[in-house]
Amino acid sequence: MRVKKVEGAEGLWEMTFSQRDPDGRATWEWTTIDGQPAIRWRRVGTHDILGNP
């Protein structure tokens, strides 16, 4: 698994969870819910999701 910031998208992160065909990717952002740190999942899919994270 690899985690890194999404280039050109402030505050968004990406995770690669599979590099086989099909590849697995997800994007998310850190947020707060009821004063607690949380993750807001944005998109889950293949490498194509990075075109509009």
PDB file of N, H, CA, C and O in Angstrom:
ATOM      1  N   MET A   1       0.851  -1.157   0.000  1.00  0.00           N
ATOM      2  CA  MET A   1       0.000   0.000   0.000  1.00  0.00           C
ATOM      3  C   MET A   1       0.901   1.225   0.000  1.00  0.00           C
ATOM      4  O   MET A   1       1.932   1.257   0.671  1.00  0.00           O
ATOM      5  N   ARG A   2       0.492   2.232  -0.765  1.00  0.00           N
ATOM      6  H   ARG A   2      -0.346   2.206  -1.310  1.00  0.00           H
ATOM      7  CA  ARG A   2       1.249   3.488  -0.840  1.00  0.00           C
ATOM      8  C   ARG A   2       0.292   4.643  -0.572  1.00  0.00           C
ATOM      9  O   ARG A   2      -0.837   4.647  -1.063  1.00  0.00           O
ATOM     10  N   VAL A   3       0.745   5.625   0.209  1.00  0.00           N
ATOM     11  H   VAL A   3       1.662   5.622   0.608  1.00  0.00           H
ATOM     12  CA  VAL A   3      -0.052   6.804   0.532  1.00  0.00           C
ATOM     13  C   VAL A   3       0.781   8.033   0.218  1.00  0.00           C
ATOM     14  O   VAL A   3       1.957   8.101   0.575  1.00  0.00           O
ATOM     15  N   LYS A   4       0.162   9.019  -0.462  1.00  0.00           N
ATOM     16  H   LYS A   4      -0.794   8.964  -0.752  1.00  0.00           H
ATOM     17  CA  LYS A   4       0.862  10.268  -0.749  1.00  0.00           C
ATOM     18  C   LYS A   4      -0.148  11.359  -1.070  1.00  0.00           C
ATOM     19  O   LYS A   4      -1.320  11.075  -1.317  1.00  0.00           O
ATOM     20  N   LYS A   5       0.312  12.615  -1.066  1.00  0.00           N
ATOM     21  H   LYS A   5       1.264  12.845  -0.865  1.00  0.00           H
ATOM     22  CA  LYS A   5      -0.539  13.747  -1.421  1.00  0.00           C
ATOM     23  C   LYS A   5      -0.836  13.697  -2.923  1.00  0.00           C
ATOM     24  O   LYS A   5      -0.010  13.248  -3.718  1.00  0.00           O
ATOM     25  N   VAL A   6      -2.030  14.167  -3.293  1.00  0.00           N
ATOM     26  H   VAL A   6      -2.700  14.532  -2.648  1.00  0.00           H
ATOM     27  CA  VAL A   6      -2.388  14.265  -4.709  1.00  0.00           C
ATOM     28  C   VAL A   6      -1.754  15.532  -5.258  1.00  0.00           C
ATOM     29  O   VAL A   6      -2.004  16.622  -4.743  1.00  0.00           O
ATOM     30  N   GLU A   7      -0.946  15.405  -6.287  1.00  0.00           N
ATOM     31  H   GLU A   7      -0.744  14.520  -6.706  1.00  0.00           H
ATOM     32  CA  GLU A   7      -0.289  16.568  -6.889  1.00  0.00           C
ATOM     33  C   GLU A   7      -1.323  17.497  -7.503  1.00  0.00           C
ATOM     34  O   GLU A   7      -2.201  17.059  -8.247  1.00  0.00           O
ATOM     35  N   GLY A   8      -1.215  18.786  -7.186  1.00  0.00           N
ATOM     36  H   GLY A   8      -0.502  19.141  -6.581  1.00  0.00           H
ATOM     37  CA  GLY A   8      -2.101  19.791  -7.756  1.00  0.00           C
ATOM     38  C   GLY A   8      -3.493  19.846  -7.142  1.00  0.00           C
ATOM     39  O   GLY A   8      -4.369  20.529  -7.672  1.00  0.00           O
ATOM     40  N   ALA A   9      -3.714  19.144  -6.039  1.00  0.00           N
ATOM     41  H   ALA A   9      -3.002  18.589  -5.608  1.00  0.00           H
ATOM     42  CA  ALA A   9      -5.024  19.147  -5.372  1.00  0.00           C
ATOM     43  C   ALA A   9      -4.796  19.344  -3.873  1.00  0.00           C
ATOM     44  O   ALA A   9      -4.611  18.376  -3.135  1.00  0.00           O
ATOM     45  N   GLU A  10      -4.809  20.583  -3.437  1.00  0.00           N
ATOM     46  H   GLU A  10      -4.959  21.369  -4.036  1.00  0.00           H
ATOM     47  CA  GLU A  10      -4.522  20.939  -2.047  1.00  0.00           C
ATOM     48  C   GLU A  10      -5.430  20.194  -1.073  1.00  0.00           C
ATOM     49  O   GLU A  10      -6.652  20.210  -1.219  1.00  0.00           O
ATOM     50  N   GLY A  11      -4.831  19.545  -0.084  1.00  0.00           N
ATOM     51  H   GLY A  11      -3.839  19.532   0.034  1.00  0.00           H
ATOM     52  CA  GLY A  11      -5.575  18.888   0.977  1.00  0.00           C
ATOM     53  C   GLY A  11      -6.083  17.487   0.659  1.00  0.00           C
ATOM     54  O   GLY A  11      -6.712  16.855   1.508  1.00  0.00           O
ATOM     55  N   LEU A  12      -5.819  16.987  -0.559  1.00  0.00           N
ATOM     56  H   LEU A  12      -5.308  17.501  -1.249  1.00  0.00           H
ATOM     57  CA  LEU A  12      -6.272  15.650  -0.922  1.00  0.00           C
ATOM     58  C   LEU A  12      -5.115  14.662  -0.891  1.00  0.00           C
ATOM     59  O   LEU A  12      -3.972  15.002  -1.199  1.00  0.00           O
ATOM     60  N   TRP A  13      -5.437  13.441  -0.514  1.00  0.00           N
ATOM     61  H   TRP A  13      -6.365  13.164  -0.264  1.00  0.00           H
ATOM     62  CA  TRP A  13      -4.467  12.362  -0.429  1.00  0.00           C
ATOM     63  C   TRP A  13      -4.918  11.209  -1.303  1.00  0.00           C
ATOM     64  O   TRP A  13      -6.110  11.061  -1.575  1.00  0.00           O
ATOM     65  N   GLU A  14      -3.971  10.390  -1.746  1.00  0.00           N
ATOM     66  H   GLU A  14      -3.003  10.510  -1.525  1.00  0.00           H
ATOM     67  CA  GLU A  14      -4.312   9.195  -2.502  1.00  0.00           C
ATOM     68  C   GLU A  14      -3.670   7.973  -1.877  1.00  0.00           C
ATOM     69  O   GLU A  14      -2.619   8.057  -1.243  1.00  0.00           O
ATOM     70  N   MET A  15      -4.312   6.849  -2.065  1.00  0.00           N
ATOM     71  H   MET A  15      -5.166   6.780  -2.581  1.00  0.00           H
ATOM     72  CA  MET A  15      -3.813   5.578  -1.566  1.00  0.00           C
ATOM     73  C   MET A  15      -3.888   4.578  -2.714  1.00  0.00           C
ATOM     74  O   MET A  15      -4.909   4.473  -3.393  1.00  0.00           O
ATOM     75  N   THR A  16      -2.801   3.846  -2.923  1.00  0.00           N
ATOM     76  H   THR A  16      -1.971   3.931  -2.371  1.00  0.00           H
ATOM     77  CA  THR A  16      -2.784   2.755  -3.885  1.00  0.00           C
ATOM     78  C   THR A  16      -2.847   1.468  -3.082  1.00  0.00           C
ATOM     79  O   THR A  16      -1.968   1.203  -2.261  1.00  0.00           O
ATOM     80  N   PHE A  17      -3.879   0.665  -3.312  1.00  0.00           N
ATOM     81  H   PHE A  17      -4.593   0.880  -3.979  1.00  0.00           H
ATOM     82  CA  PHE A  17      -4.000  -0.578  -2.554  1.00  0.00           C
ATOM     83  C   PHE A  17      -3.843  -1.810  -3.427  1.00  0.00           C
ATOM     84  O   PHE A  17      -3.883  -2.932  -2.922  1.00  0.00           O
ATOM     85  N   SER A  18      -3.664  -1.621  -4.733  1.00  0.00           N
ATOM     86  H   SER A  18      -3.631  -0.709  -5.143  1.00  0.00           H
ATOM     87  CA  SER A  18      -3.375  -2.735  -5.635  1.00  0.00           C
ATOM     88  C   SER A  18      -2.727  -2.170  -6.885  1.00  0.00           C
ATOM     89  O   SER A  18      -3.184  -1.162  -7.424  1.00  0.00           O
ATOM     90  N   GLN A  19      -1.661  -2.815  -7.348  1.00  0.00           N
ATOM     91  H   GLN A  19      -1.290  -3.634  -6.909  1.00  0.00           H
ATOM     92  CA  GLN A  19      -1.029  -2.377  -8.590  1.00  0.00           C
ATOM     93  C   GLN A  19      -1.217  -3.416  -9.691  1.00  0.00           C
ATOM     94  O   GLN A  19      -0.627  -3.313 -10.766  1.00  0.00           O
ATOM     95  N   ARG A  20      -2.032  -4.398  -9.413  1.00  0.00           N
ATOM     96  H   ARG A  20      -2.511  -4.481  -8.539  1.00  0.00           H
ATOM     97  CA  ARG A  20      -2.357  -5.400 -10.425  1.00  0.00           C
ATOM     98  C   ARG A  20      -3.477  -4.881 -11.299  1.00  0.00           C
ATOM     99  O   ARG A  20      -4.057  -3.832 -11.018  1.00  0.00           O
ATOM    100  N   ASP A  21      -3.777  -5.599 -12.340  1.00  0.00           N
ATOM    101  H   ASP A  21      -3.306  -6.451 -12.568  1.00  0.00           H
ATOM    102  CA  ASP A  21      -4.835  -5.184 -13.243  1.00  0.00           C
ATOM    103  C   ASP A  21      -6.148  -5.801 -12.801  1.00  0.00           C
ATOM    104  O   ASP A  21      -6.240  -7.029 -12.831  1.00  0.00           O
ATOM    105  N   PRO A  22      -7.170  -5.069 -12.395  1.00  0.00           N
ATOM    106  CA  PRO A  22      -7.185  -3.612 -12.364  1.00  0.00           C
ATOM    107  C   PRO A  22      -6.499  -3.070 -11.110  1.00  0.00           C
ATOM    108  O   PRO A  22      -6.499  -3.707 -10.056  1.00  0.00           O
ATOM    109  N   ASP A  23      -5.922  -1.893 -11.248  1.00  0.00           N
ATOM    110  H   ASP A  23      -5.922  -1.376 -12.104  1.00  0.00           H
ATOM    111  CA  ASP A  23      -5.269  -1.277 -10.094  1.00  0.00           C
ATOM    112  C   ASP A  23      -6.328  -0.734  -9.143  1.00  0.00           C
ATOM    113  O   ASP A  23      -7.472  -0.516  -9.541  1.00  0.00           O
ATOM    114  N   GLY A  24      -5.952  -0.518  -7.896  1.00  0.00           N
ATOM    115  H   GLY A  24      -5.022  -0.694  -7.573  1.00  0.00           H
ATOM    116  CA  GLY A  24      -6.888  -0.005  -6.894  1.00  0.00           C
ATOM    117  C   GLY A  24      -6.371   1.285  -6.292  1.00  0.00           C
ATOM    118  O   GLY A  24      -5.256   1.341  -5.772  1.00  0.00           O
ATOM    119  N   ARG A  25      -7.194   2.326  -6.367  1.00  0.00           N
ATOM    120  H   ARG A  25      -8.100   2.281  -6.789  1.00  0.00           H
ATOM    121  CA  ARG A  25      -6.818   3.634  -5.832  1.00  0.00           C
ATOM    122  C   ARG A  25      -7.996   4.219  -5.059  1.00  0.00           C
ATOM    123  O   ARG A  25      -9.153   3.875  -5.297  1.00  0.00           O
ATOM    124  N   ALA A  26      -7.673   5.102  -4.138  1.00  0.00           N
ATOM    125  H   ALA A  26      -6.732   5.382  -3.945  1.00  0.00           H
ATOM    126  CA  ALA A  26      -8.704   5.840  -3.403  1.00  0.00           C
ATOM    127  C   ALA A  26      -8.156   7.222  -3.079  1.00  0.00           C
ATOM    128  O   ALA A  26      -6.956   7.386  -2.861  1.00  0.00           O
ATOM    129  N   THR A  27      -9.040   8.216  -3.048  1.00  0.00           N
ATOM    130  H   THR A  27     -10.015   8.083  -3.225  1.00  0.00           H
ATOM    131  CA  THR A  27      -8.650   9.556  -2.627  1.00  0.00           C
ATOM    132  C   THR A  27      -9.503   9.946  -1.419  1.00  0.00           C
ATOM    133  O   THR A  27     -10.649   9.519  -1.282  1.00  0.00           O
ATOM    134  N   TRP A  28      -8.915  10.765  -0.552  1.00  0.00           N
ATOM    135  H   TRP A  28      -7.984  11.113  -0.663  1.00  0.00           H
ATOM    136  CA  TRP A  28      -9.625  11.222   0.635  1.00  0.00           C
ATOM    137  C   TRP A  28      -9.046  12.531   1.109  1.00  0.00           C
ATOM    138  O   TRP A  28      -8.016  12.990   0.616  1.00  0.00           O
ATOM    139  N   GLU A  29      -9.734  13.136   2.088  1.00  0.00           N
ATOM    140  H   GLU A  29     -10.570  12.763   2.489  1.00  0.00           H
ATOM    141  CA  GLU A  29      -9.251  14.357   2.734  1.00  0.00           C
ATOM    142  C   GLU A  29      -9.482  14.226   4.236  1.00  0.00           C
ATOM    143  O   GLU A  29     -10.429  13.580   4.684  1.00  0.00           O
ATOM    144  N   TRP A  30      -8.598  14.851   4.997  1.00  0.00           N
ATOM    145  H   TRP A  30      -7.828  15.375   4.633  1.00  0.00           H
ATOM    146  CA  TRP A  30      -8.759  14.880   6.447  1.00  0.00           C
ATOM    147  C   TRP A  30      -9.824  15.913   6.777  1.00  0.00           C
ATOM    148  O   TRP A  30      -9.898  16.958   6.130  1.00  0.00           O
ATOM    149  N   THR A  31     -10.648  15.629   7.778  1.00  0.00           N
ATOM    150  H   THR A  31     -10.587  14.781   8.304  1.00  0.00           H
ATOM    151  CA  THR A  31     -11.691  16.544   8.213  1.00  0.00           C
ATOM    152  C   THR A  31     -11.924  16.348   9.711  1.00  0.00           C
ATOM    153  O   THR A  31     -11.219  15.566  10.350  1.00  0.00           O
ATOM    154  N   THR A  32     -12.891  17.039  10.263  1.00  0.00           N
ATOM    155  H   THR A  32     -13.464  17.674   9.744  1.00  0.00           H
ATOM    156  CA  THR A  32     -13.262  16.898  11.671  1.00  0.00           C
ATOM    157  C   THR A  32     -14.764  16.668  11.758  1.00  0.00           C
ATOM    158  O   THR A  32     -15.541  17.369  11.110  1.00  0.00           O
ATOM    159  N   ILE A  33     -15.171  15.695  12.552  1.00  0.00           N
ATOM    160  H   ILE A  33     -14.539  15.126  13.079  1.00  0.00           H
ATOM    161  CA  ILE A  33     -16.592  15.423  12.794  1.00  0.00           C
ATOM    162  C   ILE A  33     -16.800  15.413  14.306  1.00  0.00           C
ATOM    163  O   ILE A  33     -16.175  14.631  15.022  1.00  0.00           O
ATOM    164  N   ASP A  34     -17.672  16.278  14.779  1.00  0.00           N
ATOM    165  H   ASP A  34     -18.180  16.913  14.198  1.00  0.00           H
ATOM    166  CA  ASP A  34     -17.933  16.413  16.217  1.00  0.00           C
ATOM    167  C   ASP A  34     -16.643  16.596  17.011  1.00  0.00           C
ATOM    168  O   ASP A  34     -16.480  16.031  18.092  1.00  0.00           O
ATOM    169  N   GLY A  35     -15.727  17.394  16.458  1.00  0.00           N
ATOM    170  H   GLY A  35     -15.859  17.853  15.579  1.00  0.00           H
ATOM    171  CA  GLY A  35     -14.481  17.694  17.138  1.00  0.00           C
ATOM    172  C   GLY A  35     -13.425  16.598  17.077  1.00  0.00           C
ATOM    173  O   GLY A  35     -12.355  16.731  17.672  1.00  0.00           O
ATOM    174  N   GLN A  36     -13.722  15.515  16.360  1.00  0.00           N
ATOM    175  H   GLN A  36     -14.591  15.407  15.877  1.00  0.00           H
ATOM    176  CA  GLN A  36     -12.787  14.392  16.262  1.00  0.00           C
ATOM    177  C   GLN A  36     -12.207  14.313  14.836  1.00  0.00           C
ATOM    178  O   GLN A  36     -12.929  14.535  13.864  1.00  0.00           O
ATOM    179  N   PRO A  37     -10.921  14.000  14.711  1.00  0.00           N
ATOM    180  CA  PRO A  37     -10.349  13.841  13.372  1.00  0.00           C
ATOM    181  C   PRO A  37     -11.026  12.694  12.627  1.00  0.00           C
ATOM    182  O   PRO A  37     -11.349  11.661  13.213  1.00  0.00           O
ATOM    183  N   ALA A  38     -11.234  12.895  11.329  1.00  0.00           N
ATOM    184  H   ALA A  38     -10.972  13.735  10.853  1.00  0.00           H
ATOM    185  CA  ALA A  38     -11.906  11.883  10.517  1.00  0.00           C
ATOM    186  C   ALA A  38     -11.388  11.965   9.082  1.00  0.00           C
ATOM    187  O   ALA A  38     -10.704  12.917   8.706  1.00  0.00           O
ATOM    188  N   ILE A  39     -11.723  10.964   8.305  1.00  0.00           N
ATOM    189  H   ILE A  39     -12.278  10.191   8.611  1.00  0.00           H
ATOM    190  CA  ILE A  39     -11.379  10.928   6.876  1.00  0.00           C
ATOM    191  C   ILE A  39     -12.668  10.976   6.080  1.00  0.00           C
ATOM    192  O   ILE A  39     -13.614  10.243   6.368  1.00  0.00           O
ATOM    193  N   ARG A  40     -12.703  11.846   5.073  1.00  0.00           N
ATOM    194  H   ARG A  40     -11.934  12.442   4.839  1.00  0.00           H
ATOM    195  CA  ARG A  40     -13.823  11.886   4.135  1.00  0.00           C
ATOM    196  C   ARG A  40     -13.335  11.224   2.849  1.00  0.00           C
ATOM    197  O   ARG A  40     -12.506  11.780   2.129  1.00  0.00           O
ATOM    198  N   TRP A  41     -13.861  10.024   2.568  1.00  0.00           N
ATOM    199  H   TRP A  41     -14.535   9.573   3.153  1.00  0.00           H
ATOM    200  CA  TRP A  41     -13.498   9.315   1.343  1.00  0.00           C
ATOM    201  C   TRP A  41     -14.126  10.046   0.174  1.00  0.00           C
ATOM    202  O   TRP A  41     -15.291  10.439   0.238  1.00  0.00           O
ATOM    203  N   ARG A  42     -13.368  10.230  -0.888  1.00  0.00           N
ATOM    204  H   ARG A  42     -12.422   9.911  -0.940  1.00  0.00           H
ATOM    205  CA  ARG A  42     -13.852  10.969  -2.046  1.00  0.00           C
ATOM    206  C   ARG A  42     -14.149  10.051  -3.229  1.00  0.00           C
ATOM    207  O   ARG A  42     -15.276  10.016  -3.721  1.00  0.00           O
ATOM    208  N   ARG A  43     -13.139   9.307  -3.686  1.00  0.00           N
ATOM    209  H   ARG A  43     -12.223   9.335  -3.286  1.00  0.00           H
ATOM    210  CA  ARG A  43     -13.336   8.423  -4.829  1.00  0.00           C
ATOM    211  C   ARG A  43     -12.548   7.146  -4.613  1.00  0.00           C
ATOM    212  O   ARG A  43     -11.460   7.166  -4.038  1.00  0.00           O
ATOM    213  N   VAL A  44     -13.100   6.036  -5.076  1.00  0.00           N
ATOM    214  H   VAL A  44     -13.984   6.019  -5.544  1.00  0.00           H
ATOM    215  CA  VAL A  44     -12.433   4.744  -5.028  1.00  0.00           C
ATOM    216  C   VAL A  44     -12.597   4.120  -6.402  1.00  0.00           C
ATOM    217  O   VAL A  44     -13.695   4.106  -6.959  1.00  0.00           O
ATOM    218  N   GLY A  45     -11.488   3.596  -6.952  1.00  0.00           N
ATOM    219  H   GLY A  45     -10.597   3.607  -6.499  1.00  0.00           H
ATOM    220  CA  GLY A  45     -11.565   2.983  -8.275  1.00  0.00           C
ATOM    221  C   GLY A  45     -10.186   2.663  -8.811  1.00  0.00           C
ATOM    222  O   GLY A  45      -9.317   2.190  -8.079  1.00  0.00           O
ATOM    223  N   THR A  46      -9.989   2.923 -10.100  1.00  0.00           N
ATOM    224  H   THR A  46     -10.695   3.307 -10.695  1.00  0.00           H
ATOM    225  CA  THR A  46      -8.701   2.679 -10.751  1.00  0.00           C
ATOM    226  C   THR A  46      -7.938   3.995 -10.861  1.00  0.00           C
ATOM    227  O   THR A  46      -8.378   5.016 -10.333  1.00  0.00           O
ATOM    228  N   HIS A  47      -6.815   3.971 -11.534  1.00  0.00           N
ATOM    229  H   HIS A  47      -6.458   3.141 -11.963  1.00  0.00           H
ATOM    230  CA  HIS A  47      -5.983   5.157 -11.735  1.00  0.00           C
ATOM    231  C   HIS A  47      -6.784   6.312 -12.345  1.00  0.00           C
ATOM    232  O   HIS A  47      -6.433   7.475 -12.146  1.00  0.00           O
ATOM    233  N   ASP A  48      -7.847   6.008 -13.080  1.00  0.00           N
ATOM    234  H   ASP A  48      -8.132   5.064 -13.241  1.00  0.00           H
ATOM    235  CA  ASP A  48      -8.662   7.038 -13.729  1.00  0.00           C
ATOM    236  C   ASP A  48      -9.272   8.028 -12.753  1.00  0.00           C
ATOM    237  O   ASP A  48      -9.578   9.151 -13.154  1.00  0.00           O
ATOM    238  N   ILE A  49      -9.464   7.665 -11.485  1.00  0.00           N
ATOM    239  H   ILE A  49      -9.215   6.753 -11.160  1.00  0.00           H
ATOM    240  CA  ILE A  49     -10.083   8.581 -10.531  1.00  0.00           C
ATOM    241  C   ILE A  49      -9.218   9.805 -10.275  1.00  0.00           C
ATOM    242  O   ILE A  49      -9.713  10.833  -9.812  1.00  0.00           O
ATOM    243  N   LEU A  50      -7.925   9.699 -10.575  1.00  0.00           N
ATOM    244  H   LEU A  50      -7.522   8.864 -10.951  1.00  0.00           H
ATOM    245  CA  LEU A  50      -7.031  10.826 -10.291  1.00  0.00           C
ATOM    246  C   LEU A  50      -7.232  11.982 -11.262  1.00  0.00           C
ATOM    247  O   LEU A  50      -6.716  13.074 -11.023  1.00  0.00           O
ATOM    248  N   GLY A  51      -7.968  11.774 -12.350  1.00  0.00           N
ATOM    249  H   GLY A  51      -8.387  10.887 -12.544  1.00  0.00           H
ATOM    250  CA  GLY A  51      -8.278  12.858 -13.276  1.00  0.00           C
ATOM    251  C   GLY A  51      -9.240  13.869 -12.675  1.00  0.00           C
ATOM    252  O   GLY A  51      -9.265  15.024 -13.100  1.00  0.00           O
ATOM    253  N   ASN A  52     -10.030  13.453 -11.696  1.00  0.00           N
ATOM    254  H   ASN A  52     -10.009  12.515 -11.351  1.00  0.00           H
ATOM    255  CA  ASN A  52     -10.967  14.320 -10.992  1.00  0.00           C
ATOM    256  C   ASN A  52     -11.098  13.805  -9.558  1.00  0.00           C
ATOM    257  O   ASN A  52     -12.126  13.234  -9.194  1.00  0.00           O
ATOM    258  N   PRO A  53     -10.044  14.009  -8.733  1.00  0.00           N
ATOM    259  CA  PRO A  53      -9.999  13.396  -7.402  1.00  0.00           C
ATOM    260  C   PRO A  53     -11.076  13.904  -6.472  1.00  0.00           C
ATOM    261  O   PRO A  53     -11.153  13.472  -5.322  1.00  0.00           O
TER     262      PRO A  53
END
